[in-house]
């Protein structure tokens, strides 16, 4: 099938030009007109999609040609944008900045070409006038396959300044589709890893998104922008679907470990009330950490778990003192446990519940923040103690894409399996790997990292399961296996 959803890619010459303000403001402004707006973000960023979701009322989704492969960008886009009137895609870094040493791979320009989408260039014009024409000309002519459909001038000082910029751009052939005045920055505070997530400041974030929308409505030609979006070419090919992706993925290489042919125990009343699989058995319940401390997750992970037969239930380690009743598997993604270490440590009943589940052999998948939470301590405060390691904050930023190979058989992958991932943290875990490491990585140096023990897989590496749907099926089948073992 094909997708003809009108779409725009919002890009910039560099980070800090105003992409997030413009993209989020456009999403909210168009949504306020009654349009169903599909929000997307180029790259692995988890935080901006939270603001996009607030602006549109729809799940923010990532489009990452490195983590998922270029061939999945258009299908994943079509999946997220299905039934929408407009899609707005926020770029990453500068327009042509991609994965280090990989040319255009995973750059905003690369994704724009894969989506056959026009690009709107957001330019910080605060310290230039006539030179803006040379800058825009350079970006518009660098790659003829990238269509720069217009420019939005940001941080313009005055009407006179605007006139100078417009005059300079008249001969460039790139229309000015918006001018945003130099105003006090919209209230989107940052800290050690970027913007503060929506989940940590929802009331203030609502106000910030409203301010972005007002700024964009006042300064941008929304009709011209929508007309540009409608000029995007139709996308041929399949729309990504979690169930179909699982059906096409290779079968798990190892059988589900059910000792001695033991039959699963009969479900209790609570389990009988849950959704049933076609064979009449209760769906294994997978608890997924959420709330302010664990905000990093890709929407496709939960969709794949559900398609693999799991019942996905979100819980908040800051508030809930117990895991959801009947939990058979646990997923703890990324976030900011270092910010909430005292509160997480104080929730001793939940820490013990997590440790007890891990000791039972149930599948536990932890990424980055999840790794810190499973450690013995974080910045000197007791955590779950599942992993015999200590975690602490560090001044050094660890950031970048990683090519990884599974070192040990685990609930997520068979040893030797290859995946691509991403690291983004200012913390250190000591030791960095267990007796059975999770991954071997080549960048920045060859090393092993992470921990595999019983049903636990804990690592700094963020992965996107859409690139390897069998991960979700393997995890859910191990949940069924642990259920049978418990019986």
Secondary structure, DSSP 8 states (H G I E B T S, - for coil): --B---EEEEEESSTTSSHHHHHHHHHHHHHHTT--EEEEEESS-SSHHHHHHHHHSS--EEE-TTTS-HHHHHHHHHHHHTT-SEEEEE--SSTT--STTSTTTTSHHHHHHHHT-EEEEEEE-TT-STHHHHHHHHHHHH-TTS-EEEEEEEEE--HHHHHHHHHHHGGGS--EEEEEE--S--S--EETTEE--GGGSHHHHHHHHHHHHHHHHHHB-HHHHHHHHHTS--B-S----HHHHHHHS---SS----GGG-------HHHHTS-B-TTS-B--EEEEEESTT--B--HHHHHHHHHTT-EEEEEETTT-SS--TTEEEEEE-BS-TTTTHHHHHH-HHHHHHHHHHHHTT-EEEEETHHHHHHEEEETTEE---SEEEEEEEEEEEEEEEEEEEE-S--SS--TT-EEEEEEEEEEEEESSB-SS-SEEE-SSS-EEEBEEETTEEEES-EE-GGG-THHHHHHHHHHHHHHHHH-
